[in-house]
Amino acid sequence: MTTSVRFGPLEVQQLLEIQDGPCVSIYLPLERLTAKTRQNEIKLKNMLREAENEAGQLFPHAFDAAPMLAPARKLLKDAEFWRAHSDCLALFISGKGMRTFRLPEIEVEFLFVGDKFHIKPLLSLVAEDSSFYLLAVSQKEVRFFAGSRQEIEQRSLPKVPGSVDEILTMYESRKQLQVHSGASGPGGLRSGVFHGHGGANDADEHKARLKEFFQQIDQAVSKLAGAAKAPLIFAGVEYLFPLYRSVNSYAGLCEEIISGNPEHLSAETLHKMAWRIIEQRIAAERQKAAERFQNLLFRKEASTDIREILPSAKAGRVDTLFVPVGHCRWGRFRAESAQVELHREKRTGDPDLLDLAALYTFSHGGKVYAFMPETLGTPFPVGAIFRYPQPGTKELRRRVNE
């Protein structure tokens, strides 16, 4: 068994590669427990019992689900496993083994048994799990981090002074007050003439040294980030940020900063503060995509019809897909004819057509957003933005079957 708090495109792709059922997908929102309650274990026990029954109905002659589910049932008695903190537990179980993930912010309890895993909630989280960089500058220390929704990791900046104090001390050591010969003083001692700077000149020198320092940091950051376009968040006192911005060459520098002295802030605290900034950016991007959808819908460059969206997603035509939180659309999809059959209620063997659309969209490099149905401003529980106009029926069938 593999348990992970980290998931991304690679983990999703590994799940998608398993397509020989039964495949059991379980999403279990976790309750905060007291010493006397075992609600999470009880819920999982019931879901596993239901999964075994469904697998028996779907694959009556091909597979005995009990041995496959045995590793999951072992978790019911694993006290250490349940003590770990997370908002949601996701289990993916097949004849090839079991993978578990601790996930954030999935509020809907869900069980699915079929030929493939149900990965729609994961795709939304991957689409909105922006990686980022964080640069924390204080008088005593400079720290650089790479982060995501789930984790943050400190990385070294090679050939960069370790703090603002260090660069200023280096400058002061070079700015020795020079003593030049002058008239002899009493006892034949020569008087000295001291050449220093004061007032505004010192302030200008201070800024100049800081800019030199920040140029070194910028070069190191750009080298580490390479061609990446991940947002870079600056943490430090406000007067330092304009100086850093003036020498910055990295395209992803954010205007939003973590203001104040970060010297005594832990990596965990900085992660939370940085993610709040990233969340605001993601929300703005999601809103912009929803507004674009509304505009394109009237020009027939978007759709709310799953019968058009699903074959288009299979053909790689869907750029952005909006799927509703906690909703499923049952039916059958015949790829060879690009035909979609809708069912009012789930029938034995029915896939969730919304999940299929999400899977195809992701596989072709599109974005998948989970949303509350009212977000799109339409009465329909799905929406898609297309990359190109609708091809003819023959051409669409050809692309679906490629």
N, C-alpha and C positions, 0 to 999 in steps of 0.2 A: 504494500500500500504506500502511496505517495501522498503526503499532506503538505499543502503549500498555501502561503498567503500571497504568493506572486503568481499572477496570470497575465498573459499578454497575447499578441498574435501567434507566437509559437505554440503556446499551450492550447489555444483554440484550434489551431491547425492540426495538432496531434489528436484532439478529440474528433475532428471532422474525418480523419483518416480511418476511423473505426466505423464500418458500415455493414457489419454482419451481426444482426440482432440475435437474441434480445439485448437491447441497450437500455439501461435504466438511468434516468436523470432525476435527481431529487434536489429540490431547493427548499431548505428549512430555515426560516427566520428564527433566531435564537432568543429565548427569554433570559433575562437576568435572573440567576438562580439564587435561592437561599439554601442553607444546609439541608433543609427538610423537603425540598422539591426536586423532582426529576422529570419535569414536563418535557424537556427537549428529548430525553431518551425515550419517553413514552410515545411522543409524536413520531420519532424515527422508527420505532418498533412497528407502529401501525402502518406507516408508509411502506416499510419493507414487506409486511404481510400482504398489503394491497398490490405491491409490485410483483410478488411471486404469483398471485392469482392472475394478474393481467398477462404476465409472461406465459403462464400455462395456457391461457386462452388463445394468445396470438401464435405461439409456437408449440402446439400440443404434442407433436411427434418428433420434434427436432432437438429439444433442449430441456434439461432439468435445471430449473432456476435456483433451487435450494443451495447447491454447492457454490454457485456463482455469487449468491448473496451472503454466504457465510462470513467473509471478511467484514462486511458492513454490520452484521449482527454481533460480531466480536466487540465492536465499538460500544455497544450498549452497556458493557460491563467495564469499560475502560475509563476510570474516574479521572485520570490525568488528562485524557483527551478532551473531556468536557469542561475541565477547568480553564482551558485556553480561551482567551477572550476574542470574540468576533461578533458581527451583527447577523451573519448568515452562514450557514454551512451548505455547501454544494457537493453532492456525491455523483460520480459517473461510474457505472458498474457495467461490465460486459464480461464475456468469456475470456477476454484478454487481461482482466484484472480490474482494479478499482483505483480511482484518483479522487481525492477530496481537496476542496479549496475552502478557505475561510474568506468570505466576501463581505464587502460593505453594502449597506443600503439597499438590499433586496427584500421587500416587505411581503411578497406574495408567496405563500406555501404552495409548492407545485410538484407533481409527480408525473412523469411521462415514461412510457414503455413503448419501444418501437424498433425499427431497423437502424435508426441513427440516434445520436444524443440530441436532446433539446438544448440548444446553445444560445437562443435568442437573448436571455438576460446577460450572458457573458459578452456578447457582441456589443451591446450597448455600453457596458462598462469599459471595454477595450477602446471603443470610439471616444470615450470621454475620460480616458486615463492618460492625460497629457504628461509627457516627461518634461522636466525643467532643470535648470541649473540655478544655484543659489550662491551668491558671493557675499560673505559676512565680513565686514571690515571694522575693526575696533582699534583703539590706541595700542593695545597689547598683542593683537592677534589678527591674522587673516586666514579665513577658512573658506574652502570651496566645496560644494556639494553637488551631486547628481541625484535627482529625486523623481518620484512618480506619486500617484495617489497612495500607494501602499507602503512605500519605503523611501529612505534617504540614505545616501552613502557619502562619506567625506572622501575627497580625493586630493592628492598633493598637487601643488602648483610649482613645478620645477623652476629653479633659478629666479625666484621671487623673494625679496626680503619678507621676514615673517610678520612684520607689524609696521604701523605708522611710526611708532617710536624708533624702530630700528633704522628706518630710512632717514629720519630727521637727525638721529645721533650720528649716522654716517656723514650726513651733510655737515653737521657742526664740527666733526673731527677734521673735515677737509678745510673748513673755514677758520683756520687758525688766525688769531690776531698777530699780524706781523709787526715786528719791532724794527724800525729803521734807525740808523745812526742820527744822532742829533748833537747838540752842544754838550760838552762835558759838564757834569754836575759836581757837587762837592766831593772831594776825595778822589777826583779823577774819574768817577763813574759816569758812563754815558747815559744820557737820558733817552728814553724810548718814545717813539711816536706810534700810537696804536691806531690801525685802520680797521674800523668795524662799520656796521650798518645799524640803523635804528629806525623806529617809526614805521612809515609806510613801506620803506624798502624791505624791512624784515618780513612784513606780511606778504609782500610780493614774492620774496624768496621762498617763504613757507609754501605758498601755493605752487610755485614752480617745482619745488622738490616733490610735492604730492602728485603733481601731474606726471613727473618722471616715474614715480612709483606706480601710478595707475597705468601708465603705458606698458610697464613690464607685466603687470597683471593682465592687461588686455591681450598682450601677445601670448601669454601662457594660456588664457581662457580660450582664445581663438584656435590655438594649436590643439588643445584637448577636445574642443567641441567639433573641430573639423568642419564638414559641410552641413552639420546638423542645424536645424532652425528652431530648436527648443527654446522656450522663453528663458531669459536670464533675469533673475530677481536680485536686486541690490539690497543689502541690509546694513544699515549704518546711520550715523547722525546725518541730518538733512543737508548740512552745508557741504558734505563730502560728495554727495551724488552729482551735483552739476559739474564738479571737477572730473569725476570719473566719466560722465556722459560726454564731456568735451573731447576726450581722447579715445572713446570706445569705437571699435571697428566691427563689433559683433552685431549682426542684424537683428538678433532676437531680444535685445535689451528692453525690459519693460519700463514703462513710465511709472507704474505703481511700485513703491518700495516698502520695505519693512523699516519704519523710521525708529531711530533710537540706538542706543549703544547695545550691540549684540554680544558683548564680551562674556556675559554670564548666562546667556541663553543656551540651553542644551540643543543638541541636534533634533531631538523629538519636538521641542517647542518651536524651533525654527521651521521644521517640517509642517506643523499645523498652521503656522502663520503664512508660510509660502503657499500652501495648498488653498487657503482661503482666496488668495489673489488668483490662482489658477482657476478655481471654481467660478469666479466672477467672469473670467475670460471665456470659459467653456459655456456658461449660461448665455453670454452675449453672442457667441458663435451659434449656439443652438437657436436662439431667437432670430438671428439673422437668416439662418437656413429656413426657419418656419415662415418668415416673411417672404423669402424668395419663392418658397413653395406656393404661397397664396398668389403671388404675381404670375408665376408660370402656369398655374392651374388654368387660368382663363385663356392662356395661349396654347393649351393642349401640349405643353412641354412637361407636364406633371399629371399625376393621376391618383384617384382614390379607389380604383377598381382593381381588386386582387386578381381578377381574371386577365387583366392587362399587365399588372405589375409582376406577377409570378413568372410568366414566360419571358418577360423583358429582363428580369433579374437573372434568370438562367442564361440568357444570351449576353449578359454583361452590359446591358443598356442602362441599368439603374445607377445613378451617381450617389444619391442620398435616399435613405429609406427611413420612414418614421413608423415604428410599430408600437402598439398600445401596451401599457403596463398591465399585466394580469389578464390579458385577453388572448383567446385562441380562435382561429377560423379553421374549422374542420372540413375535410374533403379529400379529393384525389387530384393529382397532377400527372397528365400523360405527356411526357416530354416529347415523344416522337411526333405527336400531332399538335403540341403546344396548347392542349386543351385543359381547362380547369373545371372540375366538377365540385360544386359546393353542397355541403350537407348542413341541415339545421342543427343536428346534434351529432356528437361523435359516434362513428360506427367503428366496429372492430377493424383495426389496422389503419385507421385514418391518421395521417400526419397533420400537424398544425401547419397550415399553409403559410401563415405569417412567419413561422420559424424557417420554413424552406426558403421563403423570399429573403429573409435575413442571412441565411447561410450562403445563398448564391451571391447576394450583394457583397458580402464580406470577401468571398472567394475571388471576386473580380475587382477588389480594391476599393469598393464603395464604402460610404459611412452609414452606420446604423445608429439611430437615436431611439431610445425608449421614451415615451411621453404619456402624459395623461391625455385622454381623448380630446378634451376641450382645448388643448394647446394649439391645434391646427386650425381651430375655428370652423371645422366642418363636422357633420354628423357621422362621418365615415371613420372606421377604426384602423385605417392604414393610409399612408401617403407616400408617394415616390416622386423624386425629381429625376428626369431622364437626361442622359448624356447626348442623345441625338433623337431626331424625330422618329416616329413609328414607321418601321419598314413594312413592306408588303407582307402578306401572309406567308408566301413561299420563302421569302428571305428570312423572316422571323423563325420559321421552322428550321431552316438550315443552321442559323446561328444557335438556336436552342440545342441542337443535336451535335454541335461541334465538340 
